[in-house]
Amino acid sequence: MGRAQYEQARYSEAAEVFEKVKRIAPSRMEDMEVYSTVLWHNKSETDLAYLAHELIEADRLSPQAWRATQLDPKFAYAFTLQGHEHVANEEFDKALFAYRSAIAADSRHYNGWYGLGRVYEKMGKYEIAEKHYKNAHHINPRNPVLLVCIGVVLERMRKPQAALLQYNEACRLDPRSALARFKKARVLMNLRKTRMALEELEILKDLAPDEANVHFMLGKLYKMMRDKTSAIRHFTIALNLDPKAAQYIKEAMESLEDDEDEYDDDDDGA
């Protein structure tokens, strides 16, 4: 069940399944390499590091553990797990070597290509990152997360229209992907397509009603649309949901009178 959720890029659901499995069978090693990749996608770095430690302590001879590459050189997931650990420690050269080793073990191991893309993205080498993300996407074309990754680096390369195409496809593959919706709404705002951005953020608000960032984005969008009342309402909701971001949100509220983000609906290309 967990692997099936993982293959559909439903990483939060997959993580819940694997957590239940770990509680029922703490010593289970099978599929833990998949769980590690789920944690990587969810950016659960602490849990990932703890899982790696657990695997080593539980069975140092298993191919799922840290030393798997010495025992089973063709176990591509093991190299990928090494790569994840190196990225967490910002050891990018070692991470690149690990991901390349994963691909050498299995050229269709899309996680290895994804890992390479992630490292190059962190290094600011966006064109190379795009190439590797696309390699991963060609292998696993129904994974919306990979499309979002491509979109992100395209935005970094100042190609918002191309990024929007990726986010559109990601939303088509998984209409409930909050990440894809958020990225799509943001790029639409940058393109001054306010009505289309509002549609996306309204969907996103239903998907994640307690997410402060969504309400903050709605506040910024309503500011662009010169709807001060709605902007204040959503900034206030964001403030209540995330008091730690109070300074940032209050600055946005205080800037409501500024003209820099004002937008004329007549110019909307939606």
N, C-alpha and C positions, 0 to 999 in steps of 0.2 A: 504493500500500500504506500509506504513512504517513498520507495523508488518510483512508483507510478506518478505520485504527486511531483516528485523532483523532475521527472522527464517532461512534465507539462509546465515546468517553470513555476509551480505553485510552492515556493520555498517556505513560506510561513507554515502552510499546512503540512508540508513534508517534515519540517522541524518538529512539529507537535507529535507526529507519528513516531519519529525516531526517539523523541524524549520519553514517550510511553514505553517503547521497546527497551530503552536503557533502564527504566525503572523496574520493568518486569524481569529482564535478563541482563543484569549489569555486566556480566562477563562475555556477552555476545560480541563476536568480532565481525561476523558476516554483515556486509553492507555498511560498515562504519566509515569506509572510504567515501561512500555516497553522502552519508551524514556530514562528513567534514566539508564536502563541497557545498552542501546546503547552508551550513554555517558561514561559509565564505561568501556566498551570494547574499546572505542576510546581514553581512558585515558584523557578525557576532564574534569578534576577534578573541575576546576573553574565553568564550565557550570553546572556540576552535583550539586555542592553545591548551585548554584543560583536557579536551578530548584527545589531542595528540599525546599529552602526558599520560593519560589513562591507558591509551593503547599500548604505549611502550611498557608501562608498568605491568599491564595485564598479561601480555604475551609478546615478548621480545622476538619470538621466532615467527610471528604471523606476518603475512605479506601486507597487512593493513598498517602495521606499525612504522615508526620512523625509519628503521633500518631495512625496510622492505626492499629498497633498491639494491642492497647487497645480496639479498636472498632470492629475489625474483625480479631480475632486471626487466622483464617484460610487463611488470605490473604497473601500468601507466598511472593509475590513480595514486600510487605511492609517490611517484615523482611530483605529481600535482600537489599532494599534501605537503611535501617538502617545499615546493614553490610558495605555497600559501604562508608557511611559517617564515620563510625568508622575507616575503613581502611585509609581513607584520613587523619584522625586525628592521625593515628598510634596507635589507641586504639585496639590492636589486641585481647585481651581477650573479650572485648565487641563485636568485630566483629565476633569472633568465636561463641559466644552465639547467635547472631542475625542470622547467617547463619544456625546454627543447628536448630533454631526455625523455619526457613523457610522450612527446610527439614522435621521437625516434622509436619508442616502444610500440606506439600505435598512432599512425598518421591521422586516423579519424577520431582521435580523442579530442573532442572539441574543447574540453576544459583546459587542455594545454595551450591551444591557440588563444582562448579567452585570457588565460593567465599572462601570456606574452603581451597581448593587447593592453591589459591592465598595467603591467610594469612600464611599458613604453608611454602609456598615458600619464602615469605618475612622474615619468622623467621629462614630460613635456614634448615628446616626439610623437605628435598627433597623427601625422601621415602614416608612420609605421604602425602605430596603434590601430588606426582604421583598417589597414591591410590585414592585420592579424584577427581583429574582431570579425571582419568579413569572411575570413577563412573559417572561423568558428561557426558563423551564420550559415555558410554553404553546407556545412556538415549537419547542423541542427537548425533548419530554417523555420521551425515552429516555436522557437524560443524567443519570447518578446524581450527578455532582458538583454540579449545580444543586440537586438535592434536599438534598444535604448542606449547601449554603450556606443554603438556607431553614431547615433544622433548626438551624443554628448561631445565626442571628439570633432564631429563636423561643426558643432557650435563653436568649439574652441578655435577652429580654423576659419571662423567667421563665414560659415555657410549655413545660415539659418533655414533657408528654404529646403535645402537638401536634408537638414536635420529633421524638419517637420515631416517630410516623407517617411522617415524611419519611425518617428513617433506615431504617425497615422497607422502604419502597418502593425506596430506593436499593440496599439489599442484595438485594432481589428482582430488580432490573434487572441488577445486577452482583454476584453472590455472592462474587466474588473481590476486591471493593473493600475494601482494608485500611482506607482512610479512613472509609468508611461503617460498617464493623464497629466500629472504634475509638470513633467518636462514639456509636454505638448502645450499646455496652457502658458507656460513661461515663454516659450519661443513665439507663440502667437501674440503675447503682450509685447515682446521685443519688436515684432513686425507690425505693431499697432493695429492688429486685427482684434479689437476689443470685444466685439459681439461673439466671435467664435471662442475667444479665451473665456468669456463669461459662461458659455455653454459647457465648456470643459470643467471649469471650476465648480459649477453647480453639480455636475455629475460626481466630481471628486468629493465635494462636501457631503454627498449622500454616502459615498464609499467610506469616507474617513471623517465623520462629523466632529471628532474630538482631536483632530490634527491641527495644531496651532498654525503651522505653516500655510495650510490651505486658507484659513481665515485671514492671515496676514497678506497673502497674495490677493485675496478678494478685496481687502482694504486698499491695496496699491492699485488694483484695477479700477475700482470705483473712483479713486482719486483721479486716475487718467480720464475717466468718463465724466468728471466734474460732478459726481454725486457724493457730496461731502457727508450727508447723513448716513448713507449706506457704508461709506468708508469708515466713519467713526464707529459704527455698529460692529463691523468685522474686526477692526483693530482692537476694540474692547474685548470681543470674544477671544481673540488671540492672546490678549494680555491675561485674561482669566485662566486660559488653558495652559499658558506657559509663563508664569510670573518671573522665571529666571531671565527671560528675554525682555524684561520690562524696559530697560534703557533703550534698546533697539526699537521696540514698538512705539514707545513714547516719542522718540525722535521722528518716527514716521508720522505720528499724529500731529506733532507740532509743525510739521512741514506741509500740512494740508493747504496752507495759503500760498505756498510756492507755486510758480507757474511751470517749473521745469518738466513735470510729468503730466501736465494738462494735455488733453487730447480732444480734438474736434471730430465728432462722429462722422462728419461729411468726408473725412479723409480715410475712413475705415475701408480697407480693401477686402473685408469679409464678404 
